[in-house]
């Protein structure tokens, strides 16, 4: 399952098999919870090679970096953005 910094029980609900399958149906997206795969329709299951998801990423060229970061640059790292968001939430 996807590792996240979301506080339970919200994460449990959002990442549950039922919620993942419903989100996939409405948004035509992949699921991140393996238990959701059997809940998908045949059409949804055919969108991604769930039996070998690595092949999808190999073909797609992997992940693009969301927040490029170089020390001293104008860009911020994703980890620092999360830290700032957590600080904001605690305020």
Number of C-alpha atoms within 10 A of each C-alpha: 10 8 7 8 8 10 8 9 9 10 13 12 12 14 20 19 21 17 16 23 25 17 16 20 16 8 8 13 15 20 26 18 16 15 15 19 21 11 15 20 12 10 10 17 17 10 11 15 12 16 10 9 10 12 14 13 11 10 8 10 9 11 8 8 8 8 12 12 13 10 8 7 8 8 11 14 14 14 10 10 12 12 12 12 12 12 10 9 8 7 6
